[in-house]
Amino acid sequence: MCAYIYVPLLFTHIPHGRFRIFHPQGMVTARSDDGIKGSKLWLDGIQKMLIKNFCKEELTKKKDIQGGLEPLIFEQSMAHFEREESLINHMEEAGFEVGHELVHPMHSPEKVKFGLLRLKMSNDDEGNLLDKPIWRKFYFCLLPGHLYAFDKSTDEHASGHLYTKYCGVRRMMDDDDDVDDDGRKLVLKITTPLRTFEVKMKHETQLSEWVLALMKAGTKSNCGLVMQQLQGELARDLEAVYAKKASLKGEDGGLPQLWVHCEDGKVSDEVKKFDLNYGKNVLGRDASCEVQIKTDKSISRAHVLIEIRMDGNARVMDLESSVGTFLAGGAKGGLSPMDGLGLGDVLKVGSKTVLSIGEPDKDVLAGVLMSVMDRKKTMMPAKESAPAIVEGGAGEEA
């Protein structure tokens, strides 16, 4: 039940027609997809609900409380607008072009990292307090100073947002439900002066990637200390993964190319080839990826990582993609969370694209292609005679 409702005086200046609802557990900022007109309809409905459920004395008390808050919120809003206007004027005077058109975070050239994470939720979709918090998947996008959470990457409006210019970052240490099989903590708590996100990672490597991304995004926090803790824990595991396969480095110091044998279920006579570089090679649909595959919609925006050290040893890791990454002939649990990668290895990315590291074994490749063709025709699992294909990731739409 609402303690009181507050309608800002600067209602017409609030982006997207937002309004605030104050209740005993805190404050909720809401908006209608129909803008200011839709938000006013909601407020009219809330006002009718209050009149129906509260007596005149209670409504008068709510109105008095609202009256006391209005000058404070008004003053805060005006200060914010004045600072914003001053900043824009200074930038224009300095010769910078200041655009006022809003750009979707996923389309921004400034995005630092994006992908599926699990967010701790204390309320359901209707705002009711849950008896026990739940973990729900959201598509996160990190920009300098901002972290957005979307139900789907294609959504127009974010479901959640953190202003991360100043924030505290730490790993949770007191919840046994939030650790992996080895007892290592996989929950990252990101705290700002206004809000806090608790996000759960699939494995430590993913955790370190996001902490590093927060550092790159210019966040003023303790990310460096967290990274120091993680590096020691990851070093041993990474060394074991890299040592699984022989080096990809040729005698001339060069690397093999990434061969695309089948794209979106279509096998071409002419194999498409991409150069691989030392360091990180991300494959996905997004234009920011080093290897972009546009046609296969089963491939996520950032689908799989191929990382190659300077000594030529390589690893492959699924990036919480929707459909997963599959390694032909891999051991059980193949890419959970990662595996070594060698010359000739064959990967199925998504459900309809087949790749290899350089020239593959013909029989292995034929078996993987057969599984793709069988799935395309009958939507049934690959034949038992085909080489083993091990799943390495699963998630919701990305």
BAROVEX-327183 format. One line per 2 residues: their letters; for each residue x, y, z of N, C-alpha, C. Coordinates in steps of 0.2 Angstrom, whole numbers. Example, Ala and Ser with C-alpha at 12.3 -4.5 7.8 and 13.67 -1.06 7.14 Angstrom:
! residues 2
AS) 66:-28:39:62:-22:39:66:-16:39  64:-11:35:68:-5:36:64:0:39
***
This chain:
! residues 398
MC) 4:-6:0:0:0:0:4:6:0  3:11:-4:7:17:-5:7:21:2
AY) 12:24:4:12:29:10:10:35:7  12:37:2:10:44:-1:12:44:-9
IY) 9:48:-13:10:49:-20:13:56:-21  18:56:-25:21:63:-26:21:64:-34
VP) 18:69:-36:18:71:-43:23:77:-44  29:77:-47:33:82:-47:30:89:-50
LL) 33:94:-48:30:101:-51:33:101:-58  39:99:-59:42:99:-66:40:93:-70
FT) 34:91:-70:32:85:-73:33:85:-81  32:91:-84:33:91:-91:40:91:-93
HI) 45:92:-89:52:92:-90:55:85:-89  52:81:-86:55:74:-84:55:70:-91
PH) 61:67:-93:61:63:-99:57:57:-99  53:56:-104:49:50:-105:43:50:-101
GR) 41:56:-98:35:56:-94:36:52:-87  42:52:-84:42:49:-78:39:52:-72
FR) 37:48:-67:34:50:-61:36:46:-55  35:48:-49:38:45:-43:33:43:-39
IF) 33:36:-36:29:34:-31:33:32:-25  31:35:-19:34:34:-13:30:29:-9
HP) 33:24:-6:30:19:-2:34:17:4  32:14:9:35:12:15:42:9:14
QG) 43:6:9:50:2:8:55:7:4  52:12:1:57:17:-3:53:20:-8
MV) 56:22:-14:53:26:-19:54:22:-26  49:22:-30:49:19:-37:48:25:-42
TA) 53:25:-47:52:30:-53:49:26:-58  43:28:-61:40:24:-66:38:29:-72
RS) 37:26:-78:35:30:-84:30:25:-88  27:29:-92:23:25:-97:26:25:-104
DD) 25:20:-108:28:20:-115:25:25:-119  19:27:-117:15:32:-121:17:40:-119
GI) 23:40:-115:25:47:-113:21:50:-108  21:57:-108:18:61:-103:10:60:-103
KG) 7:59:-108:0:58:-109:-2:51:-105  2:46:-106:1:40:-103:2:40:-96
SK) 8:43:-94:9:44:-87:4:48:-83  1:53:-86:-5:56:-83:-11:52:-82
LW) -12:47:-86:-17:43:-86:-16:38:-80  -10:36:-79:-8:32:-73:-9:35:-67
LD) -7:42:-66:-8:46:-60:-15:47:-59  -19:48:-64:-26:49:-62:-29:42:-59
GI) -27:36:-62:-29:30:-59:-27:29:-52  -21:31:-50:-18:30:-44:-22:35:-39
QK) -24:41:-41:-27:46:-37:-34:43:-35  -38:40:-40:-44:37:-39:-44:31:-34
ML) -38:27:-35:-37:22:-30:-37:24:-23  -33:30:-22:-32:33:-15:-38:35:-12
IK) -42:38:-17:-49:41:-14:-53:35:-12  -53:30:-16:-57:24:-14:-55:21:-8
NF) -49:20:-6:-46:16:-1:-44:20:6  -44:27:5:-42:31:11:-47:36:13
CK) -47:37:20:-52:42:22:-49:49:21  -54:54:22:-52:61:20:-46:63:24
EE) -45:61:31:-40:63:35:-33:61:33  -33:54:30:-27:51:28:-25:54:21
LT) -30:56:17:-28:59:11:-25:66:12  -28:70:17:-25:76:19:-18:76:21
KK) -17:71:25:-10:70:28:-5:68:22  -7:64:18:-3:63:12:-1:69:8
KD) -7:73:7:-6:79:3:-1:84:7  -1:84:13:3:89:17:11:86:16
IQ) 11:80:17:18:77:16:21:79:9  16:78:4:18:79:-3:20:87:-4
GG) 17:91:0:18:98:-1:25:100:2  27:96:8:33:97:11:39:95:6
LE) 38:90:2:43:87:-2:44:91:-8  39:94:-11:39:97:-17:45:103:-18
PL) 45:107:-13:51:112:-14:58:109:-14  59:104:-10:65:100:-10:67:97:-17
IF) 62:93:-19:63:90:-26:64:95:-31  59:101:-31:60:106:-36:67:109:-36
EQ) 69:111:-30:76:114:-29:82:109:-32  81:103:-31:86:98:-33:86:97:-40
SM) 80:97:-43:79:96:-51:82:103:-54  80:108:-51:83:115:-55:90:115:-54
AH) 93:113:-49:101:112:-48:104:108:-53  100:102:-54:103:97:-59:102:100:-66
FE) 97:103:-68:96:106:-75:101:112:-76  102:116:-71:107:121:-71:114:119:-73
RE) 116:113:-69:123:110:-70:123:108:-77  118:104:-79:118:101:-86:119:107:-91
ES) 115:112:-91:115:118:-96:122:121:-96  125:122:-90:132:125:-89:137:121:-92
LI) 136:114:-91:141:109:-94:141:110:-102  135:109:-105:134:110:-112:137:116:-115
NH) 135:122:-111:138:128:-114:145:128:-114  149:126:-109:156:126:-108:159:121:-114
ME) 156:116:-115:158:111:-121:157:114:-128  152:118:-129:151:121:-135:156:127:-136
EA) 157:131:-131:162:136:-131:169:133:-132  171:127:-130:177:124:-131:178:121:-138
GF) 173:121:-142:173:119:-149:170:112:-150  167:109:-144:165:102:-145:157:103:-148
EV) 156:98:-152:149:98:-154:145:93:-149  140:96:-147:136:93:-142:129:91:-145
GH) 128:84:-146:122:82:-149:117:81:-143  111:82:-145:105:81:-140:101:75:-141
EL) 103:71:-147:99:65:-149:101:59:-145  96:56:-141:97:50:-137:99:44:-142
VH) 105:41:-140:107:35:-143:106:29:-139  103:24:-141:102:18:-138:109:15:-135
PM) 110:13:-129:116:11:-127:119:5:-131  115:0:-133:118:-5:-137:120:-3:-144
HS) 118:3:-146:120:6:-153:126:11:-152  128:12:-146:133:17:-144:140:15:-146
PE) 144:19:-150:151:17:-151:155:17:-145  152:20:-139:156:20:-133:155:14:-128
KV) 151:9:-130:150:4:-126:156:0:-124  157:-2:-118:163:-5:-116:162:-13:-116
KF) 157:-15:-113:155:-22:-113:148:-23:-112  145:-29:-115:138:-31:-114:137:-38:-114
GL) 132:-41:-112:131:-48:-111:126:-49:-106  124:-56:-105:119:-58:-100:122:-59:-94
LR) 119:-56:-88:120:-58:-81:114:-59:-78  115:-62:-71:109:-63:-67:109:-57:-62
LK) 103:-54:-61:102:-49:-56:98:-51:-51  100:-49:-44:96:-51:-39:90:-46:-38
MS) 84:-49:-38:78:-45:-38:74:-47:-31  72:-41:-28:68:-42:-21:61:-41:-22
ND) 59:-38:-29:52:-37:-30:50:-40:-37  44:-42:-37:41:-45:-43:40:-40:-48
DE) 37:-42:-54:36:-37:-60:31:-31:-58  27:-33:-53:22:-28:-51:24:-24:-45
GN) 30:-25:-43:33:-21:-38:32:-23:-31  29:-29:-30:27:-32:-24:34:-35:-21
LL) 35:-34:-14:41:-37:-11:40:-45:-10  46:-48:-13:46:-55:-13:48:-58:-6
DK) 45:-64:-4:47:-67:2:55:-69:2  57:-71:-4:64:-72:-4:67:-70:-11
PI) 72:-66:-11:75:-63:-17:76:-69:-23  76:-67:-29:77:-72:-34:82:-69:-39
WR) 85:-73:-43:90:-71:-48:87:-71:-55  87:-66:-59:84:-65:-65:89:-63:-70
KF) 88:-66:-76:93:-64:-82:91:-57:-85  96:-53:-86:95:-47:-89:101:-46:-94
YF) 100:-42:-99:105:-40:-104:108:-34:-102  115:-34:-100:118:-28:-97:122:-25:-103
CL) 123:-18:-102:127:-14:-107:130:-9:-103  137:-9:-103:141:-4:-99:144:1:-104
LP) 143:7:-102:146:13:-105:150:17:-100  154:21:-102:158:25:-97:153:29:-93
GH) 153:27:-86:149:31:-81:142:28:-81  140:23:-85:133:20:-85:133:13:-86
LY) 128:9:-82:127:2:-83:120:1:-84  117:-1:-89:110:-2:-91:109:-10:-91
AF) 102:-11:-88:100:-18:-88:93:-18:-93  93:-22:-98:87:-23:-102:85:-30:-101
DK) 78:-31:-102:75:-38:-102:77:-41:-108  78:-38:-114:81:-40:-120:85:-35:-123
ST) 90:-37:-127:95:-32:-130:91:-28:-135  85:-30:-137:82:-26:-142:77:-21:-139
DE) 76:-21:-133:71:-17:-129:73:-10:-130  68:-5:-131:69:2:-132:71:5:-125
HA) 68:3:-120:69:6:-113:73:1:-109  78:4:-105:81:-1:-100:76:-2:-94
SG) 77:-8:-91:73:-10:-85:77:-7:-79  83:-6:-79:87:-4:-73:93:0:-76
HL) 96:5:-71:101:9:-73:105:11:-67  112:11:-67:117:13:-62:121:18:-65
YT) 122:24:-61:127:29:-63:133:27:-60  138:24:-64:144:21:-61:150:25:-60
KY) 150:32:-61:156:36:-61:159:35:-54  155:35:-49:158:33:-42:154:27:-39
CG) 158:22:-38:154:16:-36:159:12:-32  157:7:-27:161:3:-24:159:-4:-27
VR) 164:-8:-28:164:-15:-30:167:-20:-26  163:-25:-24:166:-31:-20:162:-37:-21
RM) 166:-43:-20:163:-49:-21:159:-51:-14  153:-54:-15:150:-56:-9:153:-62:-6
MD) 153:-62:1:157:-67:5:153:-71:10  146:-70:10:142:-73:15:136:-77:13
DD) 136:-78:7:130:-82:4:132:-88:1  131:-94:4:133:-100:1:129:-102:-5
DD) 124:-99:-7:120:-101:-13:123:-97:-19  128:-92:-18:131:-88:-23:138:-90:-25
VD) 140:-96:-24:147:-99:-25:146:-104:-30  152:-106:-33:152:-111:-38:154:-118:-34
DD) 156:-123:-38:157:-129:-35:164:-129:-30  168:-125:-32:174:-124:-28:174:-120:-22
GR) 168:-117:-21:167:-112:-16:169:-105:-17  171:-103:-23:173:-97:-25:167:-92:-26
KL) 168:-86:-24:162:-81:-24:161:-79:-32  155:-79:-34:153:-77:-41:148:-71:-41
VL) 147:-68:-35:142:-63:-35:146:-56:-34  145:-51:-38:148:-45:-38:143:-40:-36
KI) 144:-36:-31:140:-31:-28:143:-24:-30  139:-20:-34:141:-14:-37:136:-9:-33
TT) 139:-5:-29:136:0:-25:137:7:-27  132:11:-28:133:18:-29:129:22:-24
PL) 130:29:-24:126:33:-19:119:32:-19  116:30:-25:109:30:-26:106:23:-26
RT) 109:18:-29:107:11:-30:112:6:-29  110:0:-29:115:-6:-28:113:-11:-33
FE) 117:-14:-37:116:-20:-41:120:-26:-38  117:-32:-37:120:-38:-36:119:-42:-42
VK) 125:-44:-45:125:-48:-51:129:-54:-50  126:-60:-53:129:-66:-52:132:-68:-59
MK) 138:-70:-59:142:-73:-65:142:-80:-65  143:-83:-71:143:-90:-72:150:-93:-70
HE) 155:-89:-70:162:-92:-68:166:-86:-67  172:-88:-64:177:-82:-62:180:-78:-67
TQ) 180:-82:-73:183:-78:-79:178:-72:-81  172:-74:-81:167:-69:-83:167:-63:-78
LS) 168:-65:-71:168:-60:-66:174:-55:-67  180:-58:-69:185:-54:-70:185:-49:-76
EW) 181:-52:-81:180:-48:-87:176:-42:-86  171:-43:-81:166:-37:-80:170:-32:-75
VL) 174:-34:-70:177:-30:-66:182:-26:-70  186:-29:-75:191:-26:-79:187:-21:-83
AL) 181:-22:-86:177:-18:-90:175:-11:-86  173:-12:-80:172:-7:-75:178:-2:-75
MK) 184:-5:-74:190:-1:-74:191:3:-80  190:0:-86:191:3:-92:185:8:-94
AG) 180:8:-91:174:13:-91:175:19:-87  181:19:-84:183:26:-81:180:26:-74
TK) 178:20:-71:174:20:-64:179:22:-59  178:26:-55:182:28:-49:180:23:-43
SN) 183:18:-42:181:13:-37:187:9:-35  185:3:-32:190:-1:-29:191:-7:-34
CG) 190:-7:-40:190:-12:-45:197:-15:-45  202:-11:-44:209:-14:-45:210:-19:-39
LV) 208:-17:-33:209:-22:-28:205:-29:-29  199:-28:-32:196:-35:-33:199:-39:-39
MQ) 202:-35:-44:206:-38:-49:212:-42:-46  215:-39:-42:221:-42:-39:219:-49:-35
QL) 214:-49:-32:211:-55:-29:210:-60:-34  206:-58:-39:204:-63:-45:210:-66:-49
QG) 215:-61:-50:221:-64:-54:224:-70:-51  225:-69:-45:229:-75:-41:225:-81:-42
EL) 218:-81:-41:214:-87:-42:213:-90:-49  214:-85:-54:213:-87:-61:219:-90:-64
AR) 225:-87:-61:231:-89:-65:232:-97:-65  231:-100:-60:232:-108:-60:227:-111:-65
DL) 221:-109:-65:216:-112:-69:217:-111:-77  219:-104:-78:221:-102:-85:227:-106:-88
EA) 232:-107:-84:238:-110:-86:236:-118:-88  232:-121:-84:230:-128:-85:226:-128:-92
VY) 222:-123:-93:218:-123:-99:222:-122:-105  227:-117:-105:231:-115:-111:236:-121:-112
AK) 237:-125:-107:242:-131:-109:239:-137:-112  232:-137:-113:229:-143:-115:230:-144:-123
KA) 232:-139:-127:233:-140:-134:240:-137:-136  242:-139:-141:249:-137:-144:248:-129:-146
SL) 253:-126:-146:253:-119:-148:251:-118:-155  247:-112:-157:245:-111:-163:250:-107:-167
KG) 256:-105:-164:261:-101:-167:265:-104:-172  265:-102:-178:269:-105:-183:276:-103:-183
ED) 280:-107:-187:288:-105:-187:289:-98:-188  285:-95:-193:286:-88:-194:283:-83:-189
GG) 280:-86:-184:277:-82:-179:270:-80:-181  267:-82:-186:260:-81:-188:255:-86:-185
LP) 249:-84:-186:244:-88:-183:239:-91:-189  236:-96:-188:231:-99:-193:225:-94:-193
QL) 222:-95:-199:215:-91:-199:209:-95:-197  204:-91:-196:198:-94:-193:194:-96:-200
WV) 192:-102:-201:189:-104:-207:181:-105:-206  177:-102:-210:170:-103:-209:167:-107:-215
HC) 166:-113:-213:163:-119:-217:156:-118:-219  152:-116:-214:145:-116:-214:142:-110:-210
ED) 139:-106:-214:136:-100:-211:128:-99:-211  125:-99:-206:118:-99:-206:115:-105:-209
GK) 118:-111:-208:115:-117:-211:117:-118:-219  121:-113:-222:123:-114:-229:130:-115:-230
VS) 131:-121:-233:138:-123:-234:141:-120:-241  146:-116:-241:149:-113:-247:155:-117:-250
DE) 155:-117:-256:161:-120:-259:167:-117:-258  167:-110:-257:172:-106:-255:172:-104:-248
VK) 177:-107:-244:178:-106:-237:180:-98:-235  176:-95:-231:177:-88:-229:182:-89:-223
KF) 187:-84:-224:193:-84:-219:194:-78:-215  195:-78:-209:196:-72:-205:203:-73:-201
DL) 206:-67:-201:213:-67:-197:212:-67:-190  216:-71:-186:216:-71:-179:222:-67:-177
NY) 221:-64:-171:226:-60:-168:228:-62:-161  234:-60:-159:236:-62:-152:232:-57:-148
GK) 230:-60:-142:225:-57:-138:218:-59:-139  213:-55:-138:206:-57:-138:203:-56:-145
NV) 200:-62:-147:196:-62:-153:189:-64:-152  184:-59:-152:177:-60:-150:173:-61:-157
LG) 169:-66:-157:165:-68:-163:158:-66:-160  154:-63:-165:147:-62:-163:144:-58:-169
RD) 137:-56:-168:134:-52:-173:135:-44:-172  138:-42:-167:139:-35:-166:145:-32:-170
AS) 144:-26:-172:149:-23:-176:156:-22:-172  156:-22:-166:162:-21:-162:166:-27:-161
CE) 163:-33:-163:167:-39:-163:173:-40:-168  178:-43:-166:184:-44:-171:182:-48:-177
VQ) 177:-53:-176:174:-58:-181:167:-57:-181  164:-53:-186:157:-52:-186:153:-57:-191
IK) 148:-61:-188:144:-65:-192:137:-62:-192  135:-59:-197:129:-55:-197:122:-60:-198
TD) 123:-65:-203:118:-68:-206:114:-73:-201  118:-76:-196:115:-81:-192:112:-78:-186
KS) 106:-78:-185:102:-75:-180:103:-79:-173  105:-85:-174:106:-89:-168:112:-87:-164
IS) 116:-83:-167:123:-81:-164:121:-74:-160  124:-74:-154:122:-68:-150:127:-62:-152
RA) 125:-57:-149:129:-51:-151:137:-52:-150  138:-54:-144:145:-56:-142:145:-63:-140
HV) 147:-68:-144:145:-75:-143:150:-79:-140  156:-79:-143:162:-83:-141:168:-79:-141
LI) 173:-81:-136:179:-78:-136:185:-83:-137  189:-81:-142:195:-85:-143:201:-80:-141
EI) 205:-82:-136:210:-78:-134:217:-82:-135  222:-79:-138:228:-82:-140:234:-78:-136
RM) 238:-82:-132:244:-79:-129:249:-78:-134  254:-74:-132:260:-72:-136:264:-79:-138
DG) 263:-84:-133:267:-90:-135:263:-95:-139  257:-92:-142:253:-96:-146:248:-101:-143
NA) 248:-102:-137:243:-106:-133:236:-102:-133  231:-106:-134:224:-102:-135:219:-106:-131
RV) 214:-102:-129:208:-105:-126:202:-102:-129  196:-105:-128:190:-103:-131:185:-103:-125
MD) 180:-98:-125:176:-97:-120:169:-95:-122  164:-98:-121:157:-95:-123:155:-89:-118
LE) 152:-84:-121:151:-78:-118:144:-78:-116  141:-83:-112:134:-83:-110:129:-82:-116
SS) 131:-85:-122:127:-84:-128:120:-88:-127  115:-86:-131:109:-89:-131:109:-96:-132
VG) 112:-98:-138:112:-105:-140:118:-109:-138  123:-106:-137:129:-110:-135:135:-111:-140
TF) 140:-113:-138:146:-114:-142:148:-122:-141  149:-125:-146:150:-133:-146:157:-134:-149
LA) 161:-138:-145:168:-141:-147:167:-148:-150  169:-149:-156:169:-156:-158:174:-160:-155
GG) 172:-166:-152:177:-171:-149:179:-169:-142  175:-163:-139:177:-161:-132:175:-166:-127
AK) 178:-165:-121:176:-169:-115:170:-166:-113  167:-170:-108:160:-168:-105:161:-162:-102
GG) 156:-157:-103:156:-150:-100:161:-146:-104  163:-148:-110:168:-144:-115:169:-137:-113
LS) 165:-132:-114:166:-125:-113:163:-122:-107  163:-126:-102:160:-124:-96:166:-123:-90
PM) 169:-118:-90:168:-111:-93:172:-110:-100  177:-114:-100:182:-113:-106:186:-119:-107
DG) 189:-119:-113:193:-125:-115:199:-123:-119  204:-127:-119:210:-126:-124:208:-126:-131
LG) 212:-123:-135:210:-123:-142:216:-124:-146  216:-129:-151:222:-131:-155:220:-131:-162
LG) 226:-132:-166:225:-131:-174:221:-137:-176  216:-135:-180:212:-140:-183:205:-141:-179
DV) 205:-138:-173:199:-139:-169:192:-136:-173  187:-140:-172:181:-138:-176:176:-135:-170
LK) 172:-130:-172:168:-127:-167:161:-126:-171  155:-127:-167:149:-125:-170:147:-119:-165
VG) 145:-114:-168:144:-108:-165:136:-106:-166  132:-106:-161:125:-105:-162:123:-112:-164
SK) 117:-112:-168:115:-119:-171:116:-120:-178  119:-115:-182:119:-116:-189:126:-113:-192
TV) 131:-112:-188:137:-110:-191:143:-114:-188  147:-116:-193:153:-121:-191:160:-117:-193
LS) 164:-117:-188:171:-114:-189:176:-119:-188  182:-118:-190:188:-122:-188:194:-117:-187
IG) 199:-119:-183:205:-116:-183:210:-119:-188  211:-115:-194:215:-118:-199:211:-124:-202
EP) 215:-128:-206:212:-133:-210:210:-139:-205  204:-141:-205:201:-146:-200:202:-153:-203
DK) 201:-158:-198:201:-165:-200:194:-166:-204  195:-169:-210:189:-169:-214:183:-173:-211
DV) 185:-179:-208:180:-183:-205:176:-179:-199  180:-176:-195:177:-172:-189:172:-167:-192
LA) 175:-163:-197:171:-158:-200:164:-160:-203  165:-166:-207:159:-169:-210:154:-171:-205
GV) 156:-174:-199:151:-175:-194:148:-169:-191  151:-164:-190:148:-158:-187:143:-155:-192
LM) 145:-155:-199:141:-152:-204:135:-156:-204  135:-163:-203:130:-167:-204:125:-166:-198
SV) 127:-164:-192:123:-162:-187:119:-156:-188  122:-151:-191:119:-145:-193:114:-146:-198
MD) 115:-150:-203:110:-151:-209:104:-155:-206  106:-160:-202:100:-164:-199:96:-160:-194
RK) 99:-155:-191:95:-151:-186:90:-146:-191  93:-144:-196:90:-140:-201:84:-143:-204
KT) 85:-149:-206:79:-153:-209:74:-156:-204  76:-159:-199:72:-162:-194:71:-159:-187
MM) 75:-155:-186:76:-152:-179:77:-157:-174  80:-163:-176:82:-168:-171:89:-168:-169
PA) 91:-171:-164:98:-171:-162:103:-174:-167  109:-173:-167:114:-176:-172:114:-183:-171
KE) 116:-187:-176:116:-194:-176:122:-197:-171  121:-203:-168:126:-205:-163:132:-206:-167
SA) 132:-208:-173:139:-209:-177:143:-203:-178  140:-197:-177:144:-191:-178:149:-190:-172
PA) 154:-186:-173:159:-185:-167:155:-181:-162  157:-182:-156:154:-179:-150:155:-172:-150
IV) 149:-168:-149:149:-161:-149:146:-159:-142  150:-155:-138:149:-154:-131:147:-147:-131
EG) 141:-146:-127:138:-139:-126:143:-135:-121  143:-128:-123:147:-124:-119:144:-118:-116
GA) 137:-117:-117:134:-111:-114:127:-111:-116  123:-108:-112:116:-108:-113:113:-101:-109
GE) 108:-99:-112:105:-93:-109:99:-91:-113  96:-85:-111:90:-82:-114:92:-78:-121
EA) 87:-75:-124:89:-72:-130:94:-66:-129  99:-66:-133:104:-61:-133:105:-57:-139
***
